[in-house]
Amino acid sequence: MLKHVMINGKYTYYEDEGKGTPILFLHPPGVGRKIFRYQSAYLKHKFRIIAIDLSGSGDSGSCLSRISLKERAEEVFFFIKKLGLENVHLAAYSGGCAIALTAALRFPKEVKALILIEGFARVEQRLHHYLYKASIKMLEEREELAIRLISSHLTNDVHLREILKNHMRKSDIQVWISDYRNLLEFNISPHLKEISVPSLVILGVKSKFAAKSAALCNEMPGSKEVIIKGSGLILKKWEKVNGEIAAFMKTTEQHGI
């Protein structure tokens, strides 16, 4: 069900499905909440699934054209407080993991666990840098082409691809670019040991960034690494990803988290 709340003078839109322990999903820059369509459809039968459009993304408005990662983390904090959520598990994909990690570091009382899907503690590989810089340039010069390429990269599902494209077209391009630039500067590596909440790190065995991501994320005391075999984007392997999330959630609930 699509809902909205007022945060920082603008409406923030989100989908809220299911009951039980809340999992709040954070999307990569510009993509919006609908990237988690398959996670919501499956996991809502076991948990409360909340997928947010962060400010300037999808249906959510923004007062600013540049938003720092700290401000993104504060936005998540205000959202959690606004909804009166407790025992929140933050789940994020790709660039959204930078926000999740920052929020867990800054607001440890609000974040009970992390689920990081192809996340990273910093952008350190040349190819990773190139991809973000190329995305920025394309958004500045050929916005529609960027949207088409990103949606094609994210899913093989033609129907979902069209949904994503239409949703991304609503995003504020300047905020989108700002979020990419934040990721180029992001480095939480020195603080990983301070994040002690239970964490599930889901990586693809053939991911270009898997080795670096695994090495960095495993510095968190309460982390568990899961490798999903096969090539290609692991979010496309939604059944395996959902299975790992459900298993992790069951474990945290058994331990009273």
BADOTOR-603829 format. One record per residue (C-alpha): x, y, z. Coordinates in Angstrom, 1 decimal, always signed. Example, Ala and Ser with C-alpha at 12.3 -4.5 7.8 and 13.67 -1.06 7.14 Angstrom:
2
(atom (+12.3,-4.5,+7.8))
(atom (+13.7,-1.1,+7.1))
***
This chain:
257
(atom (+0.0,+0.0,+0.0))
(atom (+1.4,+3.4,-1.0))
(atom (+1.6,+5.9,+1.8))
(atom (+3.3,+9.2,+2.6))
(atom (+4.6,+11.2,+5.5))
(atom (+5.9,+14.7,+5.8))
(atom (+9.7,+15.0,+6.4))
(atom (+11.6,+18.2,+6.2))
(atom (+8.6,+20.0,+4.6))
(atom (+8.2,+17.5,+1.7))
(atom (+6.1,+14.4,+1.3))
(atom (+8.1,+11.1,+1.5))
(atom (+6.4,+8.2,-0.2))
(atom (+6.7,+4.6,+0.7))
(atom (+5.1,+1.2,+0.3))
(atom (+4.1,-0.6,+3.5))
(atom (+3.1,-4.3,+3.2))
(atom (+2.8,-7.2,+5.7))
(atom (+3.1,-7.5,+9.4))
(atom (+5.8,-8.4,+11.9))
(atom (+9.4,-7.3,+12.2))
(atom (+9.9,-4.3,+10.0))
(atom (+12.5,-4.4,+7.2))
(atom (+13.1,-1.0,+5.7))
(atom (+14.6,-1.2,+2.1))
(atom (+16.9,+1.6,+0.9))
(atom (+17.4,+1.9,-2.9))
(atom (+20.5,+3.0,-4.9))
(atom (+20.6,+6.6,-6.3))
(atom (+17.7,+7.7,-8.4))
(atom (+16.2,+4.2,-8.8))
(atom (+13.4,+4.4,-6.2))
(atom (+11.5,+1.9,-4.1))
(atom (+10.2,-0.2,-7.0))
(atom (+13.5,-2.0,-7.4))
(atom (+12.4,-4.1,-4.4))
(atom (+9.2,-5.3,-6.0))
(atom (+10.2,-9.0,-5.8))
(atom (+11.4,-8.6,-2.2))
(atom (+8.1,-7.1,-1.1))
(atom (+6.0,-9.6,-3.0))
(atom (+7.7,-12.6,-1.3))
(atom (+8.7,-11.3,+2.1))
(atom (+5.5,-9.4,+3.0))
(atom (+3.9,-12.8,+4.0))
(atom (+6.5,-13.1,+6.8))
(atom (+7.6,-9.6,+7.8))
(atom (+6.5,-6.0,+7.5))
(atom (+8.2,-4.7,+4.3))
(atom (+8.7,-1.0,+3.9))
(atom (+10.2,+0.4,+0.7))
(atom (+10.9,+4.1,+0.7))
(atom (+11.5,+6.7,-2.0))
(atom (+14.2,+8.7,-0.5))
(atom (+13.9,+12.5,-1.0))
(atom (+14.4,+13.5,-4.6))
(atom (+13.8,+10.0,-5.8))
(atom (+10.7,+8.5,-7.5))
(atom (+7.6,+10.1,-6.0))
(atom (+9.3,+11.9,-3.1))
(atom (+10.1,+15.6,-3.3))
(atom (+13.2,+17.3,-2.1))
(atom (+14.0,+20.8,-0.8))
(atom (+17.7,+20.4,-1.8))
(atom (+19.6,+19.7,-4.9))
(atom (+22.6,+18.3,-3.0))
(atom (+22.1,+15.9,+0.0))
(atom (+25.0,+14.5,+2.0))
(atom (+25.2,+10.9,+3.2))
(atom (+24.9,+12.1,+6.8))
(atom (+21.7,+14.0,+5.8))
(atom (+20.5,+10.8,+4.0))
(atom (+21.1,+8.9,+7.3))
(atom (+19.2,+11.5,+9.2))
(atom (+16.3,+11.2,+6.7))
(atom (+16.1,+7.5,+7.5))
(atom (+16.2,+8.3,+11.2))
(atom (+13.4,+10.8,+10.9))
(atom (+11.4,+8.4,+8.8))
(atom (+11.8,+5.6,+11.4))
(atom (+10.7,+8.0,+14.2))
(atom (+7.8,+9.3,+12.2))
(atom (+6.4,+5.8,+11.7))
(atom (+7.1,+4.8,+15.3))
(atom (+9.1,+1.8,+14.1))
(atom (+11.0,-0.5,+16.5))
(atom (+13.5,-3.3,+15.9))
(atom (+14.1,-2.0,+12.4))
(atom (+16.2,-4.1,+10.1))
(atom (+17.7,-1.9,+7.4))
(atom (+18.1,-3.6,+4.0))
(atom (+19.9,-1.9,+1.1))
(atom (+21.2,-2.6,-2.4))
(atom (+24.4,-1.3,-3.9))
(atom (+24.7,+2.4,-3.3))
(atom (+21.9,+2.3,-0.8))
(atom (+24.2,+0.3,+1.5))
(atom (+26.3,+3.5,+2.0))
(atom (+23.2,+5.1,+3.6))
(atom (+22.4,+2.0,+5.6))
(atom (+25.9,+1.8,+7.0))
(atom (+26.0,+5.5,+7.8))
(atom (+22.7,+5.2,+9.6))
(atom (+23.8,+2.2,+11.6))
(atom (+26.9,+4.1,+12.7))
(atom (+25.1,+7.3,+13.6))
(atom (+21.9,+5.9,+15.0))
(atom (+22.8,+2.5,+16.5))
(atom (+19.7,+2.4,+18.8))
(atom (+17.3,+2.6,+15.9))
(atom (+19.0,+0.0,+13.6))
(atom (+18.7,-3.5,+15.0))
(atom (+20.3,-5.3,+12.0))
(atom (+21.7,-4.7,+8.5))
(atom (+21.1,-6.6,+5.2))
(atom (+23.6,-5.4,+2.6))
(atom (+23.1,-6.6,-0.9))
(atom (+26.2,-6.0,-3.0))
(atom (+27.3,-3.2,-0.7))
(atom (+30.7,-1.7,-0.2))
(atom (+32.5,+0.3,+2.5))
(atom (+34.2,+2.5,+0.0))
(atom (+34.7,+2.9,-3.8))
(atom (+38.3,+2.0,-4.4))
(atom (+38.5,+0.1,-7.7))
(atom (+39.1,+2.1,-10.9))
(atom (+36.2,+0.4,-12.7))
(atom (+33.9,+1.2,-9.8))
(atom (+35.0,+4.9,-10.0))
(atom (+34.6,+4.9,-13.7))
(atom (+31.0,+3.5,-13.6))
(atom (+29.8,+6.2,-11.2))
(atom (+31.6,+9.0,-13.1))
(atom (+30.2,+7.7,-16.4))
(atom (+26.7,+7.6,-14.9))
(atom (+27.0,+11.2,-13.8))
(atom (+28.1,+12.4,-17.2))
(atom (+25.3,+10.5,-18.9))
(atom (+22.7,+11.8,-16.6))
(atom (+24.0,+15.4,-17.3))
(atom (+24.0,+14.9,-21.0))
(atom (+21.7,+12.1,-22.0))
(atom (+19.2,+11.5,-19.1))
(atom (+16.8,+9.2,-21.0))
(atom (+19.6,+7.0,-22.2))
(atom (+21.0,+6.7,-18.7))
(atom (+17.6,+5.7,-17.4))
(atom (+17.2,+3.0,-20.1))
(atom (+20.7,+1.6,-19.5))
(atom (+20.3,+1.5,-15.7))
(atom (+16.9,-0.2,-15.9))
(atom (+18.2,-2.8,-18.3))
(atom (+21.1,-3.5,-16.1))
(atom (+18.9,-4.0,-13.0))
(atom (+16.4,-6.5,-14.4))
(atom (+15.6,-8.9,-17.2))
(atom (+11.9,-8.6,-16.5))
(atom (+10.5,-6.5,-19.3))
(atom (+7.5,-5.4,-17.3))
(atom (+9.5,-4.4,-14.2))
(atom (+12.0,-2.6,-16.5))
(atom (+9.2,-0.4,-17.8))
(atom (+8.0,+0.3,-14.2))
(atom (+11.6,+1.2,-13.2))
(atom (+12.0,+3.5,-16.1))
(atom (+8.8,+5.4,-15.5))
(atom (+9.7,+5.7,-11.8))
(atom (+13.2,+6.9,-12.4))
(atom (+11.9,+9.6,-14.8))
(atom (+10.3,+11.2,-11.7))
(atom (+13.6,+11.5,-9.8))
(atom (+15.3,+14.8,-9.4))
(atom (+18.4,+14.6,-11.6))
(atom (+20.5,+17.0,-9.5))
(atom (+19.8,+15.0,-6.4))
(atom (+20.6,+11.7,-8.3))
(atom (+23.9,+13.1,-9.4))
(atom (+24.6,+14.4,-5.9))
(atom (+24.0,+10.9,-4.5))
(atom (+26.5,+9.4,-7.0))
(atom (+29.1,+12.0,-6.1))
(atom (+28.6,+11.2,-2.4))
(atom (+29.4,+7.5,-3.2))
(atom (+32.7,+8.5,-4.9))
(atom (+33.7,+10.2,-1.6))
(atom (+32.2,+7.5,+0.7))
(atom (+34.6,+5.7,+3.0))
(atom (+33.3,+4.1,+6.2))
(atom (+36.2,+1.5,+6.4))
(atom (+37.8,+3.1,+9.5))
(atom (+34.5,+2.8,+11.4))
(atom (+33.3,-0.7,+10.4))
(atom (+34.4,-2.2,+13.7))
(atom (+32.1,+0.3,+15.5))
(atom (+29.0,-1.3,+13.7))
(atom (+28.2,-4.2,+15.9))
(atom (+24.6,-5.0,+14.9))
(atom (+24.0,-8.4,+13.3))
(atom (+24.6,-8.0,+9.6))
(atom (+24.0,-10.1,+6.5))
(atom (+26.3,-9.3,+3.6))
(atom (+25.0,-10.8,+0.3))
(atom (+27.5,-10.9,-2.6))
(atom (+27.8,-12.4,-6.0))
(atom (+30.7,-14.8,-6.5))
(atom (+31.5,-13.2,-9.9))
(atom (+30.8,-9.6,-8.8))
(atom (+33.5,-7.2,-10.0))
(atom (+33.6,-5.8,-6.4))
(atom (+32.9,-8.9,-4.4))
(atom (+36.4,-9.5,-3.0))
(atom (+36.8,-5.9,-1.8))
(atom (+33.2,-5.8,-0.5))
(atom (+33.7,-9.0,+1.4))
(atom (+37.0,-8.0,+2.9))
(atom (+35.7,-4.7,+4.1))
(atom (+32.2,-5.7,+5.3))
(atom (+33.6,-8.7,+7.2))
(atom (+35.4,-6.2,+9.5))
(atom (+32.0,-5.7,+11.2))
(atom (+31.9,-7.8,+14.4))
(atom (+28.4,-9.2,+13.8))
(atom (+28.5,-9.8,+10.1))
(atom (+27.7,-12.9,+8.1))
(atom (+28.8,-13.3,+4.5))
(atom (+26.7,-15.1,+1.9))
(atom (+27.9,-15.7,-1.6))
(atom (+25.3,-16.3,-4.3))
(atom (+26.8,-18.3,-7.1))
(atom (+26.5,-17.4,-10.8))
(atom (+27.3,-14.4,-12.9))
(atom (+25.3,-11.3,-13.4))
(atom (+23.5,-8.9,-11.0))
(atom (+22.5,-10.8,-7.9))
(atom (+19.3,-8.9,-7.4))
(atom (+18.1,-10.6,-10.5))
(atom (+18.4,-13.9,-8.5))
(atom (+15.6,-12.6,-6.3))
(atom (+14.5,-16.1,-5.1))
(atom (+17.9,-16.8,-3.6))
(atom (+18.3,-13.3,-2.2))
(atom (+14.9,-13.5,-0.6))
(atom (+15.7,-16.9,+0.9))
(atom (+18.8,-15.6,+2.5))
(atom (+17.0,-12.6,+3.9))
(atom (+14.2,-14.8,+5.3))
(atom (+16.7,-17.1,+6.9))
(atom (+18.7,-14.2,+8.5))
(atom (+15.5,-12.7,+9.8))
(atom (+14.5,-15.9,+11.4))
(atom (+17.8,-16.1,+13.1))
(atom (+17.6,-12.6,+14.5))
(atom (+14.1,-13.1,+15.7))
(atom (+15.1,-16.3,+17.5))
(atom (+17.8,-14.2,+19.3))
(atom (+15.2,-11.6,+20.3))
(atom (+16.5,-8.9,+17.9))
***
